[in-house]
Structures are given as C-alpha cells and as structure tokens.
Amino acid sequence: MVKMIDNEKIAKLLLSGAKMTDKHCKRCSYPLFEKDGKIFCINCGSETKEDIINEKIEFLYNKLKDTEDVEEIEKIGRAIETLKKIKSF
Ligand SMILES: [Zn+2]
C-alpha cells in the first residue's frame, strides 16, 4: 500500500533545502528527493542502493584508518574493492 504524502510535508522538505530529483523510487515509484548529497524516498523512506554502499565504504575507510593489523587491512581493502564493484553495476 502506498501512503499519500501531503503537500505540506513536501513544502517543508523543500524549505529545508531538499530538492526533488527526476528519479523515482524503485519500491513505490514516488519521486526521490535529494538533500546533502543523499537521495531518499519520502514515501517509504527507502535509501538508494548507492547511498547504502557509500555509507559502508565510508565506514570501512574509517576502520582502515584505525587499524594497524596487516590482515585486517587486507580484509578491509578487499571489502572496499567488493563494494566499489557492486556500485559500478
Ligand atoms: Zn519509496
């Protein structure tokens, strides 16, 4: 079931600096909004695949910064590579 979003919510979102994109949510086909470089659906709240992957890559880089264990570095490096491959699909 698709919930209807009222105009008031959209107006508030636009005032907060969000922009409506020309993309649509894959789950509910509602127009996607963009704010602070993040694309999201205001209807079902689903994040795009790319956002999720970017978040994970960011997390891994932070982990990489903190570790001095060679095995750990290798593992993280491979995980980042894998995520980057997925992202390019
Ligand atoms: Zn949606």
PDB file of the backbone (N, CA, C, O) and the ligand in Angstrom, with CONECT records:
HET     ZN  A 101       1
ATOM      1  N   MET A   1       0.845  -1.210   0.000  1.00  0.00           N
ATOM      2  CA  MET A   1       0.000   0.000   0.000  1.00  0.00           C
ATOM      3  C   MET A   1       0.874   1.252   0.000  1.00  0.00           C
ATOM      4  O   MET A   1       1.787   1.382   0.816  1.00  0.00           O
ATOM      5  N   VAL A   2       0.596   2.149  -0.898  1.00  0.00           N
ATOM      6  CA  VAL A   2       1.360   3.380  -0.968  1.00  0.00           C
ATOM      7  C   VAL A   2       0.634   4.471  -0.185  1.00  0.00           C
ATOM      8  O   VAL A   2      -0.526   4.790  -0.444  1.00  0.00           O
ATOM      9  N   LYS A   3       1.353   5.023   0.771  1.00  0.00           N
ATOM     10  CA  LYS A   3       0.783   6.131   1.543  1.00  0.00           C
ATOM     11  C   LYS A   3       0.844   7.392   0.698  1.00  0.00           C
ATOM     12  O   LYS A   3       1.752   7.556  -0.118  1.00  0.00           O
ATOM     13  N   MET A   4      -0.097   8.263   0.886  1.00  0.00           N
ATOM     14  CA  MET A   4      -0.028   9.531   0.171  1.00  0.00           C
ATOM     15  C   MET A   4       0.725  10.547   1.021  1.00  0.00           C
ATOM     16  O   MET A   4       0.516  10.650   2.230  1.00  0.00           O
ATOM     17  N   ILE A   5       1.595  11.284   0.366  1.00  0.00           N
ATOM     18  CA  ILE A   5       2.343  12.319   1.067  1.00  0.00           C
ATOM     19  C   ILE A   5       1.620  13.641   0.856  1.00  0.00           C
ATOM     20  O   ILE A   5       1.304  14.008  -0.276  1.00  0.00           O
ATOM     21  N   ASP A   6       1.363  14.341   1.923  1.00  0.00           N
ATOM     22  CA  ASP A   6       0.665  15.610   1.761  1.00  0.00           C
ATOM     23  C   ASP A   6       1.626  16.707   1.318  1.00  0.00           C
ATOM     24  O   ASP A   6       2.830  16.663   1.568  1.00  0.00           O
ATOM     25  N   ASN A   7       1.048  17.671   0.663  1.00  0.00           N
ATOM     26  CA  ASN A   7       1.844  18.773   0.115  1.00  0.00           C
ATOM     27  C   ASN A   7       2.608  19.527   1.192  1.00  0.00           C
ATOM     28  O   ASN A   7       3.687  20.066   0.946  1.00  0.00           O
ATOM     29  N   GLU A   8       2.037  19.554   2.378  1.00  0.00           N
ATOM     30  CA  GLU A   8       2.667  20.280   3.469  1.00  0.00           C
ATOM     31  C   GLU A   8       4.050  19.684   3.780  1.00  0.00           C
ATOM     32  O   GLU A   8       5.018  20.404   4.026  1.00  0.00           O
ATOM     33  N   LYS A   9       4.104  18.364   3.762  1.00  0.00           N
ATOM     34  CA  LYS A   9       5.356  17.674   4.055  1.00  0.00           C
ATOM     35  C   LYS A   9       6.396  17.983   2.971  1.00  0.00           C
ATOM     36  O   LYS A   9       7.572  18.209   3.257  1.00  0.00           O
ATOM     37  N   ILE A  10       5.928  17.984   1.733  1.00  0.00           N
ATOM     38  CA  ILE A  10       6.830  18.276   0.620  1.00  0.00           C
ATOM     39  C   ILE A  10       7.328  19.719   0.716  1.00  0.00           C
ATOM     40  O   ILE A  10       8.509  19.989   0.500  1.00  0.00           O
ATOM     41  N   ALA A  11       6.428  20.634   1.038  1.00  0.00           N
ATOM     42  CA  ALA A  11       6.800  22.043   1.166  1.00  0.00           C
ATOM     43  C   ALA A  11       7.865  22.228   2.247  1.00  0.00           C
ATOM     44  O   ALA A  11       8.830  22.970   2.063  1.00  0.00           O
ATOM     45  N   LYS A  12       7.676  21.545   3.374  1.00  0.00           N
ATOM     46  CA  LYS A  12       8.640  21.632   4.476  1.00  0.00           C
ATOM     47  C   LYS A  12      10.009  21.115   4.043  1.00  0.00           C
ATOM     48  O   LYS A  12      11.053  21.673   4.379  1.00  0.00           O
ATOM     49  N   LEU A  13       9.955  20.033   3.288  1.00  0.00           N
ATOM     50  CA  LEU A  13      11.180  19.401   2.818  1.00  0.00           C
ATOM     51  C   LEU A  13      11.941  20.338   1.883  1.00  0.00           C
ATOM     52  O   LEU A  13      13.159  20.489   1.980  1.00  0.00           O
ATOM     53  N   LEU A  14      11.193  20.961   0.977  1.00  0.00           N
ATOM     54  CA  LEU A  14      11.819  21.879   0.028  1.00  0.00           C
ATOM     55  C   LEU A  14      12.401  23.089   0.764  1.00  0.00           C
ATOM     56  O   LEU A  14      13.470  23.587   0.409  1.00  0.00           O
ATOM     57  N   LEU A  15      11.693  23.546   1.780  1.00  0.00           N
ATOM     58  CA  LEU A  15      12.178  24.675   2.567  1.00  0.00           C
ATOM     59  C   LEU A  15      13.452  24.315   3.328  1.00  0.00           C
ATOM     60  O   LEU A  15      14.304  25.169   3.572  1.00  0.00           O
ATOM     61  N   SER A  16      13.567  23.067   3.690  1.00  0.00           N
ATOM     62  CA  SER A  16      14.748  22.633   4.443  1.00  0.00           C
ATOM     63  C   SER A  16      15.957  22.445   3.537  1.00  0.00           C
ATOM     64  O   SER A  16      17.040  22.085   3.998  1.00  0.00           O
ATOM     65  N   GLY A  17      15.763  22.691   2.245  1.00  0.00           N
ATOM     66  CA  GLY A  17      16.892  22.628   1.324  1.00  0.00           C
ATOM     67  C   GLY A  17      16.940  21.380   0.461  1.00  0.00           C
ATOM     68  O   GLY A  17      17.876  21.196  -0.317  1.00  0.00           O
ATOM     69  N   ALA A  18      15.938  20.522   0.591  1.00  0.00           N
ATOM     70  CA  ALA A  18      15.904  19.317  -0.236  1.00  0.00           C
ATOM     71  C   ALA A  18      15.407  19.661  -1.637  1.00  0.00           C
ATOM     72  O   ALA A  18      14.642  20.605  -1.831  1.00  0.00           O
ATOM     73  N   LYS A  19      15.858  18.877  -2.597  1.00  0.00           N
ATOM     74  CA  LYS A  19      15.428  19.095  -3.972  1.00  0.00           C
ATOM     75  C   LYS A  19      14.753  17.846  -4.509  1.00  0.00           C
ATOM     76  O   LYS A  19      15.149  16.726  -4.189  1.00  0.00           O
ATOM     77  N   MET A  20      13.731  18.049  -5.329  1.00  0.00           N
ATOM     78  CA  MET A  20      13.103  16.897  -5.954  1.00  0.00           C
ATOM     79  C   MET A  20      13.949  16.515  -7.162  1.00  0.00           C
ATOM     80  O   MET A  20      14.308  17.375  -7.966  1.00  0.00           O
ATOM     81  N   THR A  21      14.268  15.235  -7.293  1.00  0.00           N
ATOM     82  CA  THR A  21      15.075  14.796  -8.428  1.00  0.00           C
ATOM     83  C   THR A  21      14.157  14.273  -9.528  1.00  0.00           C
ATOM     84  O   THR A  21      12.945  14.172  -9.339  1.00  0.00           O
ATOM     85  N   ASP A  22      14.737  13.944 -10.669  1.00  0.00           N
ATOM     86  CA  ASP A  22      13.918  13.378 -11.742  1.00  0.00           C
ATOM     87  C   ASP A  22      13.869  11.854 -11.664  1.00  0.00           C
ATOM     88  O   ASP A  22      13.363  11.187 -12.566  1.00  0.00           O
ATOM     89  N   LYS A  23      14.413  11.310 -10.553  1.00  0.00           N
ATOM     90  CA  LYS A  23      14.384   9.862 -10.371  1.00  0.00           C
ATOM     91  C   LYS A  23      13.179   9.457  -9.531  1.00  0.00           C
ATOM     92  O   LYS A  23      12.604  10.261  -8.798  1.00  0.00           O
ATOM     93  N   HIS A  24      12.823   8.205  -9.661  1.00  0.00           N
ATOM     94  CA  HIS A  24      11.699   7.690  -8.888  1.00  0.00           C
ATOM     95  C   HIS A  24      12.106   6.496  -8.054  1.00  0.00           C
ATOM     96  O   HIS A  24      13.000   5.738  -8.430  1.00  0.00           O
ATOM     97  N   CYS A  25      11.446   6.331  -6.919  1.00  0.00           N
ATOM     98  CA  CYS A  25      11.738   5.226  -6.022  1.00  0.00           C
ATOM     99  C   CYS A  25      11.417   3.903  -6.708  1.00  0.00           C
ATOM    100  O   CYS A  25      10.360   3.735  -7.316  1.00  0.00           O
ATOM    101  N   LYS A  26      12.359   2.967  -6.592  1.00  0.00           N
ATOM    102  CA  LYS A  26      12.139   1.664  -7.224  1.00  0.00           C
ATOM    103  C   LYS A  26      11.072   0.872  -6.479  1.00  0.00           C
ATOM    104  O   LYS A  26      10.422   0.004  -7.063  1.00  0.00           O
ATOM    105  N   ARG A  27      10.888   1.163  -5.205  1.00  0.00           N
ATOM    106  CA  ARG A  27       9.935   0.406  -4.407  1.00  0.00           C
ATOM    107  C   ARG A  27       8.502   0.914  -4.568  1.00  0.00           C
ATOM    108  O   ARG A  27       7.568   0.127  -4.725  1.00  0.00           O
ATOM    109  N   CYS A  28       8.342   2.237  -4.526  1.00  0.00           N
ATOM    110  CA  CYS A  28       6.974   2.771  -4.552  1.00  0.00           C
ATOM    111  C   CYS A  28       6.735   3.757  -5.687  1.00  0.00           C
ATOM    112  O   CYS A  28       5.635   4.290  -5.834  1.00  0.00           O
ATOM    113  N   SER A  29       7.774   3.997  -6.492  1.00  0.00           N
ATOM    114  CA  SER A  29       7.734   4.895  -7.656  1.00  0.00           C
ATOM    115  C   SER A  29       7.422   6.358  -7.323  1.00  0.00           C
ATOM    116  O   SER A  29       7.073   7.141  -8.206  1.00  0.00           O
ATOM    117  N   TYR A  30       7.549   6.712  -6.063  1.00  0.00           N
ATOM    118  CA  TYR A  30       7.386   8.101  -5.666  1.00  0.00           C
ATOM    119  C   TYR A  30       8.634   8.885  -6.079  1.00  0.00           C
ATOM    120  O   TYR A  30       9.730   8.323  -6.089  1.00  0.00           O
ATOM    121  N   PRO A  31       8.492  10.171  -6.419  1.00  0.00           N
ATOM    122  CA  PRO A  31       9.699  10.932  -6.794  1.00  0.00           C
ATOM    123  C   PRO A  31      10.718  10.954  -5.654  1.00  0.00           C
ATOM    124  O   PRO A  31      10.350  11.074  -4.486  1.00  0.00           O
ATOM    125  N   LEU A  32      11.994  10.838  -6.002  1.00  0.00           N
ATOM    126  CA  LEU A  32      13.041  10.839  -4.984  1.00  0.00           C
ATOM    127  C   LEU A  32      13.520  12.254  -4.704  1.00  0.00           C
ATOM    128  O   LEU A  32      13.576  13.088  -5.607  1.00  0.00           O
ATOM    129  N   PHE A  33      13.860  12.519  -3.463  1.00  0.00           N
ATOM    130  CA  PHE A  33      14.379  13.820  -3.063  1.00  0.00           C
ATOM    131  C   PHE A  33      15.862  13.717  -2.749  1.00  0.00           C
ATOM    132  O   PHE A  33      16.369  12.645  -2.421  1.00  0.00           O
ATOM    133  N   GLU A  34      16.543  14.840  -2.855  1.00  0.00           N
ATOM    134  CA  GLU A  34      17.960  14.859  -2.555  1.00  0.00           C
ATOM    135  C   GLU A  34      18.254  15.945  -1.537  1.00  0.00           C
ATOM    136  O   GLU A  34      17.797  17.081  -1.666  1.00  0.00           O
ATOM    137  N   LYS A  35      19.029  15.574  -0.519  1.00  0.00           N
ATOM    138  CA  LYS A  35      19.469  16.574   0.452  1.00  0.00           C
ATOM    139  C   LYS A  35      20.843  16.192   0.972  1.00  0.00           C
ATOM    140  O   LYS A  35      21.077  15.033   1.313  1.00  0.00           O
ATOM    141  N   ASP A  36      21.758  17.157   1.038  1.00  0.00           N
ATOM    142  CA  ASP A  36      23.128  16.925   1.495  1.00  0.00           C
ATOM    143  C   ASP A  36      23.776  15.764   0.753  1.00  0.00           C
ATOM    144  O   ASP A  36      24.525  14.983   1.340  1.00  0.00           O
ATOM    145  N   GLY A  37      23.487  15.653  -0.532  1.00  0.00           N
ATOM    146  CA  GLY A  37      24.092  14.600  -1.337  1.00  0.00           C
ATOM    147  C   GLY A  37      23.473  13.230  -1.147  1.00  0.00           C
ATOM    148  O   GLY A  37      23.946  12.247  -1.717  1.00  0.00           O
ATOM    149  N   LYS A  38      22.410  13.160  -0.342  1.00  0.00           N
ATOM    150  CA  LYS A  38      21.738  11.882  -0.103  1.00  0.00           C
ATOM    151  C   LYS A  38      20.420  11.864  -0.847  1.00  0.00           C
ATOM    152  O   LYS A  38      19.648  12.822  -0.810  1.00  0.00           O
ATOM    153  N   ILE A  39      20.180  10.751  -1.525  1.00  0.00           N
ATOM    154  CA  ILE A  39      18.924  10.612  -2.240  1.00  0.00           C
ATOM    155  C   ILE A  39      18.029   9.666  -1.453  1.00  0.00           C
ATOM    156  O   ILE A  39      18.454   8.583  -1.052  1.00  0.00           O
ATOM    157  N   PHE A  40      16.806  10.079  -1.238  1.00  0.00           N
ATOM    158  CA  PHE A  40      15.916   9.247  -0.439  1.00  0.00           C
ATOM    159  C   PHE A  40      14.478   9.391  -0.895  1.00  0.00           C
ATOM    160  O   PHE A  40      14.114  10.334  -1.597  1.00  0.00           O
ATOM    161  N   CYS A  41      13.669   8.424  -0.474  1.00  0.00           N
ATOM    162  CA  CYS A  41      12.243   8.436  -0.788  1.00  0.00           C
ATOM    163  C   CYS A  41      11.495   8.916   0.449  1.00  0.00           C
ATOM    164  O   CYS A  41      11.657   8.358   1.534  1.00  0.00           O
ATOM    165  N   ILE A  42      10.671   9.956   0.285  1.00  0.00           N
ATOM    166  CA  ILE A  42       9.945  10.452   1.456  1.00  0.00           C
ATOM    167  C   ILE A  42       8.691   9.626   1.711  1.00  0.00           C
ATOM    168  O   ILE A  42       8.048   9.763   2.752  1.00  0.00           O
ATOM    169  N   ASN A  43       8.356   8.790   0.780  1.00  0.00           N
ATOM    170  CA  ASN A  43       7.152   7.986   0.949  1.00  0.00           C
ATOM    171  C   ASN A  43       7.413   6.718   1.752  1.00  0.00           C
ATOM    172  O   ASN A  43       6.760   6.475   2.767  1.00  0.00           O
ATOM    173  N   CYS A  44       8.367   5.913   1.297  1.00  0.00           N
ATOM    174  CA  CYS A  44       8.623   4.669   2.018  1.00  0.00           C
ATOM    175  C   CYS A  44       9.951   4.731   2.759  1.00  0.00           C
ATOM    176  O   CYS A  44      10.317   3.792   3.466  1.00  0.00           O
ATOM    177  N   GLY A  45      10.683   5.854   2.596  1.00  0.00           N
ATOM    178  CA  GLY A  45      11.920   6.030   3.351  1.00  0.00           C
ATOM    179  C   GLY A  45      13.071   5.173   2.891  1.00  0.00           C
ATOM    180  O   GLY A  45      14.091   5.080   3.574  1.00  0.00           O
ATOM    181  N   SER A  46      12.921   4.542   1.736  1.00  0.00           N
ATOM    182  CA  SER A  46      13.999   3.662   1.305  1.00  0.00           C
ATOM    183  C   SER A  46      15.191   4.461   0.786  1.00  0.00           C
ATOM    184  O   SER A  46      15.033   5.430   0.042  1.00  0.00           O
ATOM    185  N   GLU A  47      16.372   4.039   1.189  1.00  0.00           N
ATOM    186  CA  GLU A  47      17.590   4.665   0.698  1.00  0.00           C
ATOM    187  C   GLU A  47      17.964   3.980  -0.602  1.00  0.00           C
ATOM    188  O   GLU A  47      17.632   2.814  -0.811  1.00  0.00           O
ATOM    189  N   THR A  48      18.640   4.685  -1.461  1.00  0.00           N
ATOM    190  CA  THR A  48      19.048   4.049  -2.703  1.00  0.00           C
ATOM    191  C   THR A  48      20.232   3.124  -2.429  1.00  0.00           C
ATOM    192  O   THR A  48      20.961   3.279  -1.449  1.00  0.00           O
ATOM    193  N   LYS A  49      20.392   2.171  -3.318  1.00  0.00           N
ATOM    194  CA  LYS A  49      21.476   1.194  -3.204  1.00  0.00           C
ATOM    195  C   LYS A  49      22.816   1.913  -3.080  1.00  0.00           C
ATOM    196  O   LYS A  49      23.681   1.522  -2.296  1.00  0.00           O
ATOM    197  N   GLU A  50      22.966   2.963  -3.863  1.00  0.00           N
ATOM    198  CA  GLU A  50      24.224   3.692  -3.867  1.00  0.00           C
ATOM    199  C   GLU A  50      24.518   4.337  -2.504  1.00  0.00           C
ATOM    200  O   GLU A  50      25.655   4.328  -2.032  1.00  0.00           O
ATOM    201  N   ASP A  51      23.482   4.891  -1.891  1.00  0.00           N
ATOM    202  CA  ASP A  51      23.652   5.511  -0.574  1.00  0.00           C
ATOM    203  C   ASP A  51      24.140   4.504   0.446  1.00  0.00           C
ATOM    204  O   ASP A  51      25.038   4.779   1.243  1.00  0.00           O
ATOM    205  N   ILE A  52      23.529   3.332   0.404  1.00  0.00           N
ATOM    206  CA  ILE A  52      23.886   2.286   1.367  1.00  0.00           C
ATOM    207  C   ILE A  52      25.345   1.890   1.170  1.00  0.00           C
ATOM    208  O   ILE A  52      26.096   1.753   2.136  1.00  0.00           O
ATOM    209  N   ILE A  53      25.742   1.707  -0.097  1.00  0.00           N
ATOM    210  CA  ILE A  53      27.117   1.298  -0.389  1.00  0.00           C
ATOM    211  C   ILE A  53      28.099   2.402   0.011  1.00  0.00           C
ATOM    212  O   ILE A  53      29.147   2.125   0.595  1.00  0.00           O
ATOM    213  N   ASN A  54      27.759   3.640  -0.303  1.00  0.00           N
ATOM    214  CA  ASN A  54      28.641   4.753   0.075  1.00  0.00           C
ATOM    215  C   ASN A  54      28.853   4.811   1.586  1.00  0.00           C
ATOM    216  O   ASN A  54      29.953   5.073   2.071  1.00  0.00           O
ATOM    217  N   GLU A  55      27.769   4.560   2.309  1.00  0.00           N
ATOM    218  CA  GLU A  55      27.852   4.577   3.763  1.00  0.00           C
ATOM    219  C   GLU A  55      28.806   3.491   4.269  1.00  0.00           C
ATOM    220  O   GLU A  55      29.601   3.717   5.181  1.00  0.00           O
ATOM    221  N   LYS A  56      28.708   2.308   3.656  1.00  0.00           N
ATOM    222  CA  LYS A  56      29.567   1.191   4.059  1.00  0.00           C
ATOM    223  C   LYS A  56      31.028   1.458   3.721  1.00  0.00           C
ATOM    224  O   LYS A  56      31.930   1.139   4.495  1.00  0.00           O
ATOM    225  N   ILE A  57      31.241   2.046   2.553  1.00  0.00           N
ATOM    226  CA  ILE A  57      32.616   2.343   2.147  1.00  0.00           C
ATOM    227  C   ILE A  57      33.227   3.339   3.133  1.00  0.00           C
ATOM    228  O   ILE A  57      34.372   3.189   3.558  1.00  0.00           O
ATOM    229  N   GLU A  58      32.453   4.343   3.482  1.00  0.00           N
ATOM    230  CA  GLU A  58      32.882   5.348   4.456  1.00  0.00           C
ATOM    231  C   GLU A  58      33.256   4.669   5.772  1.00  0.00           C
ATOM    232  O   GLU A  58      34.293   4.965   6.366  1.00  0.00           O
ATOM    233  N   PHE A  59      32.402   3.763   6.211  1.00  0.00           N
ATOM    234  CA  PHE A  59      32.619   3.015   7.449  1.00  0.00           C
ATOM    235  C   PHE A  59      33.928   2.220   7.379  1.00  0.00           C
ATOM    236  O   PHE A  59      34.711   2.193   8.328  1.00  0.00           O
ATOM    237  N   LEU A  60      34.141   1.571   6.222  1.00  0.00           N
ATOM    238  CA  LEU A  60      35.346   0.755   6.059  1.00  0.00           C
ATOM    239  C   LEU A  60      36.613   1.612   6.054  1.00  0.00           C
ATOM    240  O   LEU A  60      37.631   1.233   6.632  1.00  0.00           O
ATOM    241  N   TYR A  61      36.540   2.773   5.394  1.00  0.00           N
ATOM    242  CA  TYR A  61      37.700   3.650   5.366  1.00  0.00           C
ATOM    243  C   TYR A  61      38.067   4.120   6.773  1.00  0.00           C
ATOM    244  O   TYR A  61      39.242   4.231   7.123  1.00  0.00           O
ATOM    245  N   ASN A  62      37.029   4.394   7.574  1.00  0.00           N
ATOM    246  CA  ASN A  62      37.290   4.814   8.948  1.00  0.00           C
ATOM    247  C   ASN A  62      37.948   3.704   9.749  1.00  0.00           C
ATOM    248  O   ASN A  62      38.841   3.944  10.561  1.00  0.00           O
ATOM    249  N   LYS A  63      37.482   2.470   9.500  1.00  0.00           N
ATOM    250  CA  LYS A  63      38.054   1.306  10.172  1.00  0.00           C
ATOM    251  C   LYS A  63      39.512   1.115   9.747  1.00  0.00           C
ATOM    252  O   LYS A  63      40.385   0.795  10.553  1.00  0.00           O
ATOM    253  N   LEU A  64      39.734   1.322   8.462  1.00  0.00           N
ATOM    254  CA  LEU A  64      41.071   1.173   7.892  1.00  0.00           C
ATOM    255  C   LEU A  64      42.052   2.151   8.542  1.00  0.00           C
ATOM    256  O   LEU A  64      43.208   1.821   8.807  1.00  0.00           O
ATOM    257  N   LYS A  65      41.560   3.345   8.785  1.00  0.00           N
ATOM    258  CA  LYS A  65      42.375   4.392   9.394  1.00  0.00           C
ATOM    259  C   LYS A  65      42.821   3.988  10.801  1.00  0.00           C
ATOM    260  O   LYS A  65      43.924   4.316  11.237  1.00  0.00           O
ATOM    261  N   ASP A  66      41.943   3.273  11.496  1.00  0.00           N
ATOM    262  CA  ASP A  66      42.194   2.942  12.900  1.00  0.00           C
ATOM    263  C   ASP A  66      43.007   1.672  13.118  1.00  0.00           C
ATOM    264  O   ASP A  66      43.543   1.460  14.205  1.00  0.00           O
ATOM    265  N   THR A  67      43.103   0.829  12.099  1.00  0.00           N
ATOM    266  CA  THR A  67      43.761  -0.458  12.315  1.00  0.00           C
ATOM    267  C   THR A  67      45.222  -0.434  11.869  1.00  0.00           C
ATOM    268  O   THR A  67      45.602   0.259  10.925  1.00  0.00           O
ATOM    269  N   GLU A  68      46.027  -1.225  12.592  1.00  0.00           N
ATOM    270  CA  GLU A  68      47.422  -1.365  12.178  1.00  0.00           C
ATOM    271  C   GLU A  68      47.752  -2.835  11.951  1.00  0.00           C
ATOM    272  O   GLU A  68      48.911  -3.221  11.803  1.00  0.00           O
ATOM    273  N   ASP A  69      46.698  -3.637  11.930  1.00  0.00           N
ATOM    274  CA  ASP A  69      46.848  -5.071  11.727  1.00  0.00           C
ATOM    275  C   ASP A  69      46.813  -5.378  10.225  1.00  0.00           C
ATOM    276  O   ASP A  69      45.844  -5.069   9.532  1.00  0.00           O
ATOM    277  N   VAL A  70      47.907  -5.998   9.741  1.00  0.00           N
ATOM    278  CA  VAL A  70      48.034  -6.229   8.302  1.00  0.00           C
ATOM    279  C   VAL A  70      46.890  -7.076   7.737  1.00  0.00           C
ATOM    280  O   VAL A  70      46.349  -6.780   6.672  1.00  0.00           O
ATOM    281  N   GLU A  71      46.535  -8.128   8.466  1.00  0.00           N
ATOM    282  CA  GLU A  71      45.437  -8.980   7.994  1.00  0.00           C
ATOM    283  C   GLU A  71      44.131  -8.207   7.906  1.00  0.00           C
ATOM    284  O   GLU A  71      43.361  -8.341   6.955  1.00  0.00           O
ATOM    285  N   GLU A  72      43.912  -7.398   8.926  1.00  0.00           N
ATOM    286  CA  GLU A  72      42.709  -6.572   8.982  1.00  0.00           C
ATOM    287  C   GLU A  72      42.691  -5.589   7.804  1.00  0.00           C
ATOM    288  O   GLU A  72      41.660  -5.386   7.163  1.00  0.00           O
ATOM    289  N   ILE A  73      43.844  -4.990   7.537  1.00  0.00           N
ATOM    290  CA  ILE A  73      43.949  -4.036   6.433  1.00  0.00           C
ATOM    291  C   ILE A  73      43.620  -4.720   5.112  1.00  0.00           C
ATOM    292  O   ILE A  73      42.923  -4.163   4.263  1.00  0.00           O
ATOM    293  N   GLU A  74      44.141  -5.955   4.953  1.00  0.00           N
ATOM    294  CA  GLU A  74      43.871  -6.683   3.725  1.00  0.00           C
ATOM    295  C   GLU A  74      42.390  -6.989   3.582  1.00  0.00           C
ATOM    296  O   GLU A  74      41.810  -6.833   2.507  1.00  0.00           O
ATOM    297  N   LYS A  75      41.785  -7.428   4.685  1.00  0.00           N
ATOM    298  CA  LYS A  75      40.356  -7.752   4.685  1.00  0.00           C
ATOM    299  C   LYS A  75      39.519  -6.535   4.329  1.00  0.00           C
ATOM    300  O   LYS A  75      38.613  -6.610   3.498  1.00  0.00           O
ATOM    301  N   ILE A  76      39.830  -5.424   4.961  1.00  0.00           N
ATOM    302  CA  ILE A  76      39.069  -4.191   4.720  1.00  0.00           C
ATOM    303  C   ILE A  76      39.261  -3.742   3.275  1.00  0.00           C
ATOM    304  O   ILE A  76      38.317  -3.322   2.606  1.00  0.00           O
ATOM    305  N   GLY A  77      40.510  -3.840   2.811  1.00  0.00           N
ATOM    306  CA  GLY A  77      40.807  -3.460   1.428  1.00  0.00           C
ATOM    307  C   GLY A  77      39.990  -4.249   0.436  1.00  0.00           C
ATOM    308  O   GLY A  77      39.476  -3.705  -0.542  1.00  0.00           O
ATOM    309  N   ARG A  78      39.871  -5.561   0.699  1.00  0.00           N
ATOM    310  CA  ARG A  78      39.084  -6.392  -0.203  1.00  0.00           C
ATOM    311  C   ARG A  78      37.600  -6.036  -0.138  1.00  0.00           C
ATOM    312  O   ARG A  78      36.906  -6.016  -1.154  1.00  0.00           O
ATOM    313  N   ALA A  79      37.133  -5.759   1.067  1.00  0.00           N
ATOM    314  CA  ALA A  79      35.727  -5.399   1.251  1.00  0.00           C
ATOM    315  C   ALA A  79      35.407  -4.109   0.491  1.00  0.00           C
ATOM    316  O   ALA A  79      34.351  -3.991  -0.130  1.00  0.00           O
ATOM    317  N   ILE A  80      36.334  -3.144   0.549  1.00  0.00           N
ATOM    318  CA  ILE A  80      36.120  -1.881  -0.161  1.00  0.00           C
ATOM    319  C   ILE A  80      36.074  -2.130  -1.671  1.00  0.00           C
ATOM    320  O   ILE A  80      35.223  -1.586  -2.375  1.00  0.00           O
ATOM    321  N   GLU A  81      37.003  -2.963  -2.155  1.00  0.00           N
ATOM    322  CA  GLU A  81      37.021  -3.298  -3.579  1.00  0.00           C
ATOM    323  C   GLU A  81      35.702  -3.915  -4.015  1.00  0.00           C
ATOM    324  O   GLU A  81      35.146  -3.565  -5.056  1.00  0.00           O
ATOM    325  N   THR A  82      35.208  -4.855  -3.187  1.00  0.00           N
ATOM    326  CA  THR A  82      33.956  -5.538  -3.499  1.00  0.00           C
ATOM    327  C   THR A  82      32.812  -4.530  -3.597  1.00  0.00           C
ATOM    328  O   THR A  82      32.016  -4.565  -4.535  1.00  0.00           O
ATOM    329  N   LEU A  83      32.746  -3.641  -2.621  1.00  0.00           N
ATOM    330  CA  LEU A  83      31.670  -2.646  -2.615  1.00  0.00           C
ATOM    331  C   LEU A  83      31.746  -1.736  -3.839  1.00  0.00           C
ATOM    332  O   LEU A  83      30.727  -1.382  -4.433  1.00  0.00           O
ATOM    333  N   LYS A  84      32.976  -1.363  -4.205  1.00  0.00           N
ATOM    334  CA  LYS A  84      33.138  -0.486  -5.367  1.00  0.00           C
ATOM    335  C   LYS A  84      32.682  -1.187  -6.643  1.00  0.00           C
ATOM    336  O   LYS A  84      32.122  -0.566  -7.545  1.00  0.00           O
ATOM    337  N   LYS A  85      32.937  -2.506  -6.700  1.00  0.00           N
ATOM    338  CA  LYS A  85      32.488  -3.279  -7.867  1.00  0.00           C
ATOM    339  C   LYS A  85      30.967  -3.301  -7.923  1.00  0.00           C
ATOM    340  O   LYS A  85      30.374  -3.086  -8.980  1.00  0.00           O
ATOM    341  N   ILE A  86      30.337  -3.560  -6.780  1.00  0.00           N
ATOM    342  CA  ILE A  86      28.872  -3.617  -6.737  1.00  0.00           C
ATOM    343  C   ILE A  86      28.301  -2.270  -7.191  1.00  0.00           C
ATOM    344  O   ILE A  86      27.319  -2.205  -7.930  1.00  0.00           O
ATOM    345  N   LYS A  87      28.948  -1.202  -6.724  1.00  0.00           N
ATOM    346  CA  LYS A  87      28.461   0.133  -7.009  1.00  0.00           C
ATOM    347  C   LYS A  87      28.455   0.444  -8.501  1.00  0.00           C
ATOM    348  O   LYS A  87      27.589   1.163  -8.998  1.00  0.00           O
ATOM    349  N   SER A  88      29.435  -0.110  -9.203  1.00  0.00           N
ATOM    350  CA  SER A  88      29.545   0.215 -10.619  1.00  0.00           C
ATOM    351  C   SER A  88      28.560  -0.571 -11.487  1.00  0.00           C
ATOM    352  O   SER A  88      28.483  -0.340 -12.694  1.00  0.00           O
ATOM    353  N   PHE A  89      27.815  -1.485 -10.893  1.00  0.00           N
ATOM    354  CA  PHE A  89      26.827  -2.257 -11.685  1.00  0.00           C
ATOM    355  C   PHE A  89      25.614  -1.410 -12.021  1.00  0.00           C
ATOM    356  O   PHE A  89      24.689  -1.889 -12.676  1.00  0.00           O
TER     357      PHE A  89
HETATM  358 ZN    ZN A 101       9.630   4.744  -1.960  1.00  0.00          ZN2+
END
